[in-house]
């Protein structure tokens, strides 16, 4: 199970990041443990490094604690993250 899960996660992450850089809209619906947090955090960091400018990404998530963790993590990387 873990090998299949890791393969699915890696393929999904690569696909989503690729589509992002093709400037396509992306909707992600994955079960817990499949890398959503990594995707949410990686895309703006990669975009900022590649395009040398801040980039905005909107995340809709019902998990307030998860969002707070992500905001703290991204702020720790000196990225400006609006939060409510």
MOWOWO-V589509 format. One record per pair of residues at least 12 apart in sequence whose C-alpha atoms are under 8 Angstrom apart, sorted by the first residue. I is the first residue (numbers start at 0). J is the second residue. Records with the same first field share a line. If there is no record, write none. Layout:
I: J / J
//
This chain:
4: 33
5: 33
8: 33 / 34
12: 34 / 38
15: 38
16: 38 / 42
19: 42
36: 69
39: 58
40: 69 / 73
43: 55 / 56
53: 78
70: 82
//
